[in-house]
Amino acid sequence: MGMNSSGYRPLFERETKFAVPVHDRFQKEPLPLAGIFELAVSAENGPVTVQPVNGMERFHTLYNHTYQKAMIDRTGIREWHFGMLASFMNRLPVYRITRPQQGFSAPQQSELIYDTIKPMTEEG
C-alpha cells in the first residue's frame, strides 16, 4: 500500500499485517445496512466482479459465513439463528465480489461496493 509499517503494531504475530489506527475515520452515527457482500477468490486472474446472489443461495451464503456454527445447537439458538438469516435474506440484497488470487484489489472492490449500493441510498 506504499505505507511505512515501522510505526504500526503487527497483528497476531504476523510480519506483514498491521493494526493501522483509523479511529478518526469511523462513522459516528448509525447507517442503514444497504446489502451484504461475500468476498470470493477467482481461480483465474481476471478483473474484480460483483454479482447478485439470488434465491436460496442467499441463505446458504449467509449460513456459510456464520461465525462459530458449532455453537448454534449447543446454545439452543437454532430457531433464532434461522429466523435472523431469513430476515436478512428477505430484507437485504446479497452480492458476491470475486477478486483475483494475485495483486491488491481493495480499491476496485470498494469502488464496486459503492457503485452497487449508491443507487439504493438515493432511493430513500
VEXPAKE-481484 format. One line per 4 residues: number of its first residue (from 1); their letters; for each residue x, y, z of C-alpha. Coordinates in steps of 0.05 Angstrom, whole numbers, m for minus. Each point is the difference from the previous one (the first is absolute). Layout:
! VEXPAKE-481484
NUM> A> X,Y,Z  ...
This chain:
! VEXPAKE-481484
1> MGMN> 0,0,0  61,45,0  m3,13,75  58,m3,48
5> SSGY> m18,m56,49  53,15,52  m48,40,44  m55,m53,0
9> RPLF> m12,m60,45  0,m68,m35  m64,m41,4  2,m70,30
13> ERET> 76,m6,m6  m4,7,m75  55,38,m33  m39,31,m57
17> KFAV> m68,20,30  m4,60,47  m51,37,43  m7,68,m33
21> PVHD> m36,50,45  m58,32,m36  m45,21,58  m12,69,m29
25> RFQK> m28,m31,m65  m57,m40,31  m73,19,m11  m26,25,67
29> EPLP> m75,m5,m16  m36,m65,m19  m12,m12,m74  m50,m48,m32
33> LAGI> 29,m64,m27  m4,3,m76  21,m72,m15  44,m58,17
37> FELA> 62,m16,m41  36,m66,m1  73,2,m20  23,m57,m46
41> VSAE> 65,m15,m34  1,m16,m74  40,m58,m29  18,45,m58
45> NGPV> 37,65,3  m57,42,m29  m31,65,22  m37,12,65
49> TVQP> m74,m14,m11  m65,6,40  m60,m45,m12  m66,m5,38
53> VNGM> m12,m64,39  m71,m22,m12  m52,m47,28  16,m50,54
57> ERFH> 74,8,m15  m5,64,41  m18,m41,61  57,m49,m11
61> TLYN> 49,58,m10  m21,32,65  1,m66,38  69,m18,m27
65> HTYQ> 27,64,28  m30,m9,69  54,5,53  4,m60,47
69> KAMI> m55,m42,m34  15,m56,50  m26,44,56  m70,8,m31
73> DRTG> m27,m66,25  41,0,65  m30,67,20  m71,m17,m23
77> IREW> m6,56,m50  m12,m39,m64  m71,27,m9  22,72,15
81> HFGM> 60,m6,m46  m44,m27,m57  m48,57,11  55,52,m2
85> LASF> 29,m28,m64  m69,m2,m32  m12,72,22  66,23,m29
89> MNRL> m13,m38,m64  m69,30,m9  20,72,15  70,7,m29
93> PVYR> 31,m14,m67  59,m48,2  58,6,m48  64,m39,m15
97> ITRP> 63,39,m16  51,m43,m36  72,23,1  63,m28,m32
101> QQGF> 48,m43,41  58,46,m14  7,74,9  m30,53,45
105> SAPQ> m72,14,m22  m31,34,61  m9,67,m37  m38,m35,m56
109> QSEL> m41,m40,50  m20,61,40  m19,37,m64  m44,m57,m22
113> IYDT> m34,m3,68  m12,75,m2  m26,m2,m72  m47,m58,19
117> IKPM> m31,32,62  m1,73,m23  m65,m7,m39  m34,m31,61
121> TEEG> 21,58,45  m27,51,m50  m69,m33,m2  m19,17,72
